[in-house]
C-alpha cells in the first residue's frame, strides 16, 4: 500500500500494500531523523485548529455562488475556483490530522481531529452539492462557450468534462445535498474496522518454539510468517487466524456495512452495478475488470508452476498456505539500514533520470518519510501528499529486503505526486489509482533489475528472482483473487443475499483454494484460512485492489520498453504520464506511455516474462 492516497476525503483509510515487522519502541524513543516533518503542513496543533476555524468560516462564501455560475464565464471561473481553493485547504487539514493519528493510533485526541476534519468535509460536500446540478442545467454548449471566452477555465476543463459526463448519475440539488449528508455514514464500516483492528482487537500472545513470547498483532504476523522455521510459521498462522475467526462476525458486519453503502450509491445514482459505480469516475470500462479476472483464471497454470517451483526450492513434500512467505533460499539473509535502503533505491531508479534521483534523495533527508515502527503506529506503508507542500511516506522499516522493495514502491507514489503537483494546476494535480500503482510497481521492477545486475552470487540471484515471482504472486494473482472475492460479495448483496462473516469466510475459502490448486494438491489451504479476508483492509476501498494487478502488468511492459530503448523516448513518455496528473483519463494516459489496458496483450506479456524468470531459475538450480 499506497500507493498514493489520492485525497484523504476519497480514501481516508489509506493504502496499505505491505505490513511491517513488530514495533518495539515508543515513538518518543525514535530519533527525529527517522520521523516525517508534519510542521511543513502546520507548525503546531494549535495552528491546525486555527486553520480549521478559518476554513469553517469560509463555508458560506463557497455556497454563495449558487445560482450565479451561468451568468458569465467570469462567474463560472470564480465559483469553481472558490470550490477548488477550499478543497485544497480542506485536504491539507485532513492529511495533517490523519498522519498525526497514524503516528500513534492509541491517542484519542488525534482521532478526534480526524473526525473533526471529516465532519467539515461532509459540511463542505453539502455546501457545494448544488454545483454539479447547476453546471448540468447550464448545458454543455454554454459551458464550452464559456471555456472559449475565458482561458482561465482551461485548468478546469477535465473537471467540467467529468461533471457533464456524470449527467445520467447526478441528482438535482436537493438530492445531491442528501447524498452529501449521508457521506459520513458511508465510511462507518471502514472506520469501525480500522479502530478495532489497529487499537482494540485482543491479539494473542504466543510462545514460539524457541520459548520466545510474542504479541501476535498484524506487525508480528508479517514478521514471523516469513520465518524459515516451519514450526514457527505453523504456530503463527494458526494463532493469528484463530483470532480473526473469533471476531469474523465483527469484521463481517463492518464489511457488510461498507458494501451496503456502495449499494446505496449505486441505487441513488442509477448505476447498473456497484462495480460500474466504482469504475465510472475514472472512466474505466467494466470490461477491463472482468477481463482481468478471466485472464488470471485462464493463466492459473502459470501460478501453479511457480507454486511447484517454490515447493521444489524449499524441499517440501507438500506445499501449504503457511509456506508461501518463507524464504526460497535459506542461505540468503539480506538486511539493511534505512540509509542503505535509501542508497539502493536511489541507485535503482537512475534510469528515470538525475532530476528524479536528486528530488527523491532530497525528500528522504528532509522530512518526507516516517521510517520506523513504534507502538501504536499505524501498520503498513503508504504515500500521501498535499498540493503545495510535498509528498509524505509512512514506512515501518525493520531492515528486510522486502521493506527495501516497499520503499521503492512508495517512493514511486511520492515522485508521481511530486511531478504531478509540479506540472499541473490544483484541479488536475491528482491522479487515478489506475495509473498510481504503475508508478510504484515500476520502481519495484527497476529495483529487481538493479539488484540482479549487481550480484554474482547464485543464491542471491535465486532469492531476487524468487522475490520477483513472489511479487507477481502477491501483486497480480493475489490481488486479482481479492478482486474476484470483492466482486462476488457485491453481486451477492445486489441480489439481496445476506452477508455474514461466516458466509464471507466460506466464499473466500472456495476462491483461495481454486487459485492455489488445493484440489490438485498443489498448495493445501486449511479451512481456517478462509478468514483471511478479515485481515485485508483493502476490501473497504471500493473495488480498489484490481488496480494493483492491472498496474503491475502495465509497469512491467513500460519497464521492459525502457530497457530496450537507449534513446530515452520510452522513459520520457513515462515521465510525461507522471507529470500529467489527471489532465487525461487513465486509459488514455497509459496509451500515451505505450500500454493499451483494454486488451489482454499486456497481461500475456507479463505471463511470458514470468515464465521466462522461472526458466532462469530452473537453469540456476540445474547449475548448482
C-alpha positions in Angstrom: 0.0 0.0 0.0 -0.1 3.2 -1.1 0.0 3.6 -3.2 -0.8 7.2 -3.0 -3.8 8.2 -1.0 -5.3 10.4 -3.7 -7.2 12.6 -1.3 -8.0 12.0 2.4 -11.7 12.6 1.6 -11.8 9.9 -1.1 -9.5 7.4 0.6 -9.0 8.4 4.2 -8.3 4.8 5.1 -5.1 5.0 3.2 -3.3 2.5 1.1 -1.5 -0.4 2.8 0.2 -2.8 0.5 2.7 -4.2 2.9 2.6 -4.7 6.7 5.6 -4.0 8.9 7.6 -6.1 11.3 6.8 -5.9 15.0 7.2 -2.4 16.7 9.3 -2.5 19.8 9.7 1.2 20.9 7.5 4.1 21.9 7.5 7.0 19.5 9.5 9.2 21.9 12.4 6.7 21.6 12.6 7.1 17.8 15.3 9.5 16.6 13.9 12.6 14.8 15.9 11.9 11.6 13.6 8.9 11.1 10.4 10.9 11.5 8.4 12.8 9.0 8.1 16.6 9.4 4.5 17.4 9.8 5.4 21.1 10.5 5.6 21.6 6.8 1.8 21.2 6.9 1.1 23.1 10.1 3.7 24.3 12.7 1.5 23.0 15.5 -1.8 21.5 16.5 -2.9 25.0 17.6 -2.1 26.3 14.1 -4.2 23.4 12.7 -7.1 24.3 15.0 -6.9 28.0 13.9 -6.8 26.9 10.2 -9.9 24.7 10.8 -11.8 27.7 12.4 -10.8 29.9 9.4 -11.8 27.3 6.9 -15.2 26.7 8.6 -15.8 30.4 8.4 -15.3 30.3 4.6 -18.1 27.8 4.0 -20.8 30.4 3.4 -18.7 32.1 0.8 -18.4 28.9 -1.2 -22.1 28.4 -1.0 -22.8 32.0 -2.0 -22.0 31.3 -5.7 -25.2 29.1 -6.0 -27.4 30.4 -8.8 -24.7 32.5 -10.4 -22.5 30.1 -12.4 -24.3 30.6 -15.6 -24.3 34.4 -15.5 -20.9 34.6 -17.3 -17.6 32.9 -17.9 -16.2 35.1 -15.1 -18.9 33.8 -12.6 -18.2 30.2 -13.6 -14.5 30.7 -13.0 -14.9 32.4 -9.7 -17.4 29.8 -8.4 -15.2 26.8 -9.4 -12.1 28.5 -8.0 -13.7 29.0 -4.6 -14.6 25.3 -4.5 -11.1 24.2 -5.5 -9.3 26.5 -3.1 -11.5 25.3 -0.2 -10.9 21.7 -1.2 -7.2 22.2 -1.3 -7.1 23.7 2.2 -9.5 21.0 3.5 -7.3 18.2 2.1 -4.3 19.8 3.9 -6.3 19.9 7.1 -7.4 16.2 6.8 -4.0 15.0 5.8 -2.3 16.5 8.9 -4.9 15.1 11.2 -4.8 11.6 9.6 -1.0 11.4 9.7 -0.8 12.7 13.3 -3.3 10.0 14.3 -1.3 7.3 12.3 1.8 8.1 14.5 0.0 6.6 17.4 -3.5 5.2 16.9 -3.9 5.0 20.7 -4.2 8.7 21.1 -7.9 9.6 21.2 -7.4 13.4 20.7 -5.7 12.8 17.4 -8.6 10.5 16.2 -10.9 13.3 17.3 -9.1 15.7 15.0 -9.6 13.2 12.1 -13.3 13.2 13.0 -13.5 17.0 13.0 -11.8 17.2 9.6 -14.2 14.5 8.3 -17.2 16.4 9.7 -16.0 19.6 7.9 -15.6 17.6 4.8 -19.2 16.4 5.0 -20.3 20.0 5.5 -18.3 21.1 2.6 -19.8 18.4 0.4 -23.3 19.6 1.4 -22.3 23.3 0.8 -21.2 22.6 -2.9 -23.8 19.8 -3.6 -25.7 22.2 -5.8 -22.8 22.9 -8.1 -22.8 19.9 -10.4 -26.5 20.0 -11.0 -26.3 23.7 -11.7 -23.5 23.2 -14.3 -25.6 20.5 -15.9 -28.5 22.9 -16.1 -26.3 25.5 -17.8 -25.7 22.9 -20.5 -22.7 21.6 -22.4 -22.9 24.2 -25.2 -22.9 27.2 -22.9 -20.1 25.7 -20.8 -17.9 25.2 -23.9 -18.6 28.7 -25.0 -17.5 30.0 -21.6 -14.3 28.0 -21.9 -13.6 29.6 -25.2 -14.2 33.1 -23.8 -12.1 32.8 -20.6 -8.8 31.0 -21.0 -8.5 30.7 -17.2 -11.2 28.0 -17.4 -8.8 25.7 -19.3 -7.5 24.3 -16.0 -11.0 23.2 -15.1 -11.7 21.5 -18.5 -11.4 18.0 -17.1 -13.5 18.9 -14.1 -16.2 20.3 -16.3 -15.9 17.4 -18.7 -16.4 15.0 -15.7 -19.4 16.9 -14.5 -21.1 16.7 -17.9 -20.1 13.0 -18.2 -21.8 12.3 -14.9 -25.2 13.7 -16.1 -27.0 10.4 -16.0 -25.8 9.8 -12.4 -26.3 13.3 -11.0 -29.4 14.2 -9.0 -31.0 17.6 -8.5 -29.6 20.0 -5.9 -31.8 18.6 -3.1 -30.9 15.0 -3.9 -27.1 15.8 -4.1 -27.4 17.5 -0.7 -28.9 14.4 0.8 -26.2 12.2 -0.6 -23.5 14.6 0.7 -25.0 14.5 4.2 -25.0 10.7 4.0 -21.3 10.7 3.2 -20.2 10.4 6.8 -22.3 7.2 7.3 -20.7 5.7 4.1 -17.3 5.3 5.8 -18.6 4.0 9.1 -17.8 0.3 8.3 -14.2 1.1 7.4 -13.8 3.3 10.4 -15.0 0.6 12.8 -12.8 -1.9 11.2 -9.8 0.3 11.4 -10.2 1.2 15.1 -10.9 -2.4 16.0 -8.0 -3.9 14.1 -5.4 -1.3 14.9 -6.2 -0.4 18.5 -8.7 -2.7 20.2 -8.5 -6.3 19.0 -7.2 -8.5 21.8 -4.2 -10.0 20.0 -3.0 -13.4 21.3 0.4 -13.8 22.9 2.1 -16.9 21.6 5.2 -18.9 22.6 7.5 -19.7 19.7 9.3 -23.0 19.5 12.5 -21.3 21.0 10.5 -20.2 24.0 10.2 -16.5 23.0 6.8 -14.9 23.8 5.4 -12.7 21.0 2.2 -10.5 20.9 0.8 -11.6 17.6 -0.6 -8.4 16.1 -0.5 -7.5 12.3 3.1 -6.5 12.5 4.3 -9.6 14.3 2.3 -11.8 12.0 4.0 -10.3 8.9 7.4 -10.7 10.5 7.1 -14.3 11.7 5.1 -15.7 8.8 8.4 -15.3 6.8 10.3 -17.5 9.2 12.4 -20.2 7.7 11.3 -22.5 10.6 8.1 -24.3 9.6 7.1 -24.8 13.2 7.2 -21.1 13.8 5.1 -20.5 10.7 2.5 -23.1 11.8 2.2 -21.5 15.2 1.9 -18.0 13.9 -0.7 -18.8 11.1 -2.9 -20.9 13.4 -3.0 -18.4 16.3 -3.3 -15.3 14.0 -6.3 -16.6 12.0 -7.9 -18.2 15.0 -8.1 -14.6 16.4 -9.7 -13.5 13.2 -12.1 -16.4 13.2 -13.2 -15.5 16.7 -14.1 -12.0 15.5 -15.2 -12.8 12.0 -18.7 -11.7 12.9 -17.5 -8.2 13.8 -15.3 -7.9 10.8 -18.2 -9.2 8.6 -20.7 -6.7 10.0 -18.2 -3.9 9.2 -17.6 -5.1 5.7 -21.3 -5.7 5.0 -21.9 -2.1 6.1 -19.4 -0.9 3.6 -21.0 -3.0 0.8 -24.4 -1.6 1.7 -23.0 1.9 1.4 -21.8 1.0 -2.1 -25.2 -0.4 -3.0 -26.9 2.8 -1.7 -24.6 4.8 -4.0 -25.3 2.5 -7.0 -29.1 2.8 -6.5 -29.4 6.5 -5.9 -27.1 7.4 -8.7 -28.6 4.9 -11.1 -25.7 2.7 -12.0 -26.1 -0.8 -13.2 -23.8 -2.3 -10.6 -21.5 -1.4 -7.7 -18.6 -2.2 -10.0 -19.8 0.3 -12.6 -20.3 2.9 -9.9 -16.7 2.4 -8.7 -15.1 2.4 -12.1 -17.1 5.2 -13.7 -15.3 8.2 -12.0 -12.0 7.2 -13.7 -13.8 6.3 -17.0 -12.6 2.7 -16.8 -14.8 0.2 -18.7 -16.1 -2.6 -16.5 -14.9 -4.9 -19.2 -11.3 -4.2 -18.0 -12.2 -5.6 -14.6 -13.9 -8.7 -16.0 -11.1 -9.3 -18.5 -8.5 -9.3 -15.7 -10.4 -11.9 -13.7 -10.7 -14.0 -16.9 -7.1 -13.6 -17.8 -5.9 -14.6 -14.3 -8.2 -17.7 -14.2 -7.0 -18.7 -17.7 -3.4 -18.4 -16.5 -3.7 -20.2 -13.2 -1.4 -22.9 -14.6 1.4 -20.3 -14.6 0.8 -19.6 -10.9 0.7 -23.3 -10.2 4.0 -23.7 -12.0 5.5 -21.1 -9.6 4.0 -22.9 -6.6 5.5 -26.2 -7.7 8.9 -24.4 -8.2 8.6 -22.9 -4.6 7.9 -26.4 -3.2 10.9 -27.8 -5.0 13.2 -24.9 -3.8 12.0 -25.3 -0.3 12.5 -29.1 -0.3 8.9 -29.8 0.8 6.9 -32.9 0.2 3.7 -30.8 0.3 3.4 -27.0 -0.1 0.9 -25.4 2.2 -0.6 -22.0 2.7 1.7 -21.5 5.7 4.8 -21.8 3.4 4.0 -19.0 1.0 6.0 -16.3 2.7 9.0 -18.3 3.8 12.4 -17.6 2.1 13.1 -19.6 -1.0 16.8 -19.6 -0.4 17.6 -20.3 3.2 21.3 -19.2 3.0 20.4 -15.7 1.8 19.7 -13.3 4.7 19.6 -9.7 3.4 19.2 -6.9 6.0 19.7 -3.2 5.5 19.7 0.0 7.5 17.4 2.9 6.4 20.4 4.7 5.0 21.4 1.6 2.9 17.9 1.2 1.7 17.9 4.9 0.5 21.1 4.4 -1.4 19.9 1.2 -3.1 16.6 2.7 -4.2 18.2 5.9 -5.5 20.7 3.8 -7.5 17.9 1.6 -8.8 15.8 4.5 -10.2 18.7 6.1 -12.1 17.1 5.1 -15.4 14.4 7.6 -14.7 16.9 10.5 -14.8 19.1 12.5 -12.5 16.4 15.0 -11.6 14.2 12.2 -10.4 17.0 10.8 -8.3 18.0 14.1 -6.8 14.5 15.1 -5.8 13.8 11.8 -4.2 17.1 11.8 -2.3 16.4 15.3 -1.0 13.0 14.2 0.2 14.4 11.2 2.1 16.6 13.5 4.2 14.1 16.4 4.6 11.1 15.0 6.4 9.2 13.1 3.7 9.4 9.7 5.4 8.4 8.3 8.7 10.7 5.4 8.8 10.5 3.1 11.8 7.7 1.2 13.6 6.6 2.3 17.1 4.0 1.1 19.5 0.6 2.2 18.3 1.8 3.3 14.9 -0.5 2.5 12.0 0.6 -0.7 10.3 1.7 -0.9 6.7 3.1 1.7 4.3 1.6 4.4 2.2 2.3 7.6 0.4 0.2 10.7 0.5 0.6 14.3 -0.2 -0.9 17.8 -0.1 -0.8 20.2 -3.1 1.7 23.0 -2.4 3.6 21.1 0.2 5.3 17.8 -0.7 4.7 14.0 -0.5 4.8 12.0 2.7 5.5 8.3 3.3 4.6 6.2 6.2 7.0 3.2 6.5 7.6 0.6 9.1 11.1 -0.3 8.2 12.9 -3.1 10.1 15.6 -4.0 7.5 14.2 -6.8 5.4 14.8 -6.8 1.6 11.0 -6.8 1.2 10.9 -3.4 3.0 13.5 -2.0 0.6 11.1 -3.0 -2.1 8.3 -1.3 -0.1 10.4 1.9 0.0 10.9 1.7 -3.8 7.2 1.1 -4.2 6.0 4.1 -2.0 8.7 6.3 -3.5 7.2 5.7 -6.9 3.9 7.1 -5.5 5.8 10.0 -3.9 7.5 11.0 -7.0 4.3 10.7 -9.0 2.7 13.1 -6.5 5.7 15.5 -6.7 5.9 15.6 -10.5 2.1 15.9 -11.0 2.0 18.7 -8.4 4.9 20.5 -10.1 3.4 20.4 -13.6 -0.3 20.6 -13.0 -2.7 23.2 -11.5 -4.6 22.0 -8.5 -7.6 20.9 -10.5 -5.6 18.2 -12.3 -2.8 17.5 -9.9 -4.4 14.4 -8.5 -4.3 11.1 -10.4 -6.4 8.0 -10.6 -5.3 4.8 -8.7 -5.4 3.0 -12.1 -2.2 4.8 -13.0 -0.9 5.4 -9.5 0.1 1.8 -9.0 2.1 1.8 -12.2 4.5 4.4 -10.7 5.0 2.2 -7.6 5.4 -1.2 -9.3 7.7 0.2 -12.0 10.1 1.2 -9.3 10.0 -2.3 -7.8 10.8 -3.6 -11.3 13.8 -1.2 -11.6 15.0 -2.3 -8.1 14.9 -6.0 -9.1 17.0 -5.5 -12.2 19.4 -3.3 -10.4 19.9 -5.9 -7.7 20.3 -8.7 -10.3 22.9 -6.7 -12.2 24.9 -6.1 -9.1 25.3 -9.6 -7.7 27.1 -12.6 -8.9 26.2 -15.0 -6.1 23.8 -17.7 -7.4 21.9 -18.0 -4.2 21.3 -14.2 -4.1 20.2 -14.3 -7.7 17.8 -17.1 -6.9 16.5 -15.1 -3.9 15.9 -12.0 -6.1 14.3 -13.9 -9.0 12.2 -15.7 -6.4 11.3 -12.4 -4.9 10.2 -11.2 -8.3 7.9 -14.2 -8.7 6.6 -13.8 -5.2 5.8 -10.1 -6.1 3.9 -11.3 -9.1 2.0 -13.8 -7.0 1.2 -11.2 -4.4 0.5 -8.2 -6.6 -1.0 -9.8 -9.6 -2.6 -13.2 -8.7 -3.4 -12.5 -5.1 -4.8 -9.0 -5.7 -6.9 -10.5 -8.6 -8.1 -13.1 -6.2 -9.1 -10.3 -3.8 -10.8 -8.6 -6.7 -12.8 -11.7 -7.6 -13.9 -12.0 -3.9 -14.8 -8.4 -3.8 -16.9 -8.6 -6.9 -18.6 -11.8 -5.6 -19.7 -10.2 -2.2 -21.1 -7.2 -4.0 -23.0 -9.3 -6.5 -24.5 -11.3 -3.7 -25.6 -8.2 -1.9 -27.0 -6.7 -5.1 -29.2 -9.8 -5.3 -30.4 -9.3 -1.8 -28.4 -12.1 -0.2 -27.3 -11.6 3.4 -23.6 -11.2 4.1 -22.3 -12.5 7.3 -18.7 -13.0 8.4 -19.3 -16.8 8.2 -20.7 -16.5 4.7 -17.7 -14.4 3.6 -15.3 -17.0 5.0 -17.0 -19.8 3.1 -16.9 -17.8 -0.2 -13.3 -16.7 0.3 -12.1 -20.2 1.1 -13.6 -21.5 -2.2 -11.8 -18.8 -4.2 -8.4 -19.1 -2.4 -8.5 -22.9 -2.8 -9.2 -22.6 -6.5 -6.3 -20.1 -7.0 -3.8 -22.2 -5.1 -4.8 -25.5 -6.6 -5.9 -27.1 -3.3 -8.0 -29.8 -5.0 -5.0 -30.7 -7.3 -2.7 -31.0 -4.3 -0.5 -28.1 -5.5 -0.9 -26.0 -2.3 -3.1 -27.1 0.6 -5.2 -24.4 2.2 -6.5 -25.2 5.7 -10.2 -24.2 6.2 -9.2 -21.8 9.0 -7.6 -19.5 6.4 -10.9 -18.8 4.9 -11.0 -16.0 7.5 -8.1 -14.2 5.7 -10.5 -11.8 4.1 -10.9 -10.1 7.5 -7.2 -9.3 7.6 -7.4 -7.3 4.3 -8.3 -3.6 4.8 -8.5 -3.0 1.1 -11.9 -4.6 0.8 -13.2 -1.3 2.3 -11.7 0.7 -0.5 -14.5 0.1 -3.1 -13.0 -2.0 -5.9 -9.5 -0.8 -5.4 -7.4 -3.9 -5.4 -7.8 -4.9 -9.0 -5.7 -1.9 -9.9 -2.6 -3.5 -8.3 -2.9 -6.3 -10.8 -3.5 -4.1 -13.8 -0.8 -1.8 -12.8 2.0 -4.4 -12.4 1.1 -5.7 -15.8 1.3 -2.1 -17.3 4.5 -1.3 -15.4 6.2 -4.5 -16.5 5.5 -3.6 -20.1 6.8 0.0 -19.7 10.0 -1.1 -17.8 10.8 -3.6 -20.5 10.3 -1.0 -23.2 12.6 1.4 -21.3 15.3 -1.2 -21.1 15.1 -1.8 -24.8 15.1 1.9 -25.7 18.5 3.6 -25.4 17.1 6.8 -26.9 15.2 7.6 -23.7 11.9 8.1 -25.6 10.1 5.4 -23.6 11.4 7.0 -20.3 10.3 10.4 -21.4 6.8 9.2 -22.3 6.5 7.5 -18.9 7.6 10.7 -17.0 5.2 12.7 -19.1 2.5 10.4 -17.9 3.5 11.1 -14.3 3.6 14.8 -14.9 0.2 14.8 -16.5 -1.7 14.1 -13.3 -5.4 13.8 -14.2 -5.3 16.0 -17.3 -6.4 12.9 -19.3 -8.3 9.8 -18.4 -6.2 6.9 -17.1 -6.7 4.6 -20.1 -5.5 7.4 -22.4 -2.5 8.3 -20.1 -1.3 4.7 -20.3 -1.8 4.6 -24.0 0.5 7.6 -24.2 3.0 5.6 -22.3 2.7 2.7 -24.7 0.3 0.4 -23.0 -3.3 -0.4 -24.0 -5.1 -1.9 -21.0 -8.3 -2.5 -22.9 -6.7 -5.6 -24.4 -5.1 -8.8 -22.9 -1.8 -8.1 -24.7 0.0 -6.6 -21.6 -1.2 -9.4 -19.4 0.0 -12.0 -21.9 3.4 -10.3 -22.0 3.6 -10.3 -18.2 2.9 -14.1 -18.2 5.7 -14.5 -20.8 8.1 -12.7 -18.6 7.0 -14.7 -15.5 7.6 -18.0 -17.3 11.0 -16.6 -18.5 12.0 -15.9 -14.9 11.1 -19.4 -13.9 13.2 -20.7 -16.8 16.2 -18.7 -15.4 15.6 -20.2 -12.0 15.4 -23.7 -13.5 18.8 -23.2 -15.1 20.4 -21.8 -12.0 19.1 -24.7 -10.0 20.5 -27.1 -12.6 23.9 -25.5 -12.4 24.2 -25.7 -8.6 
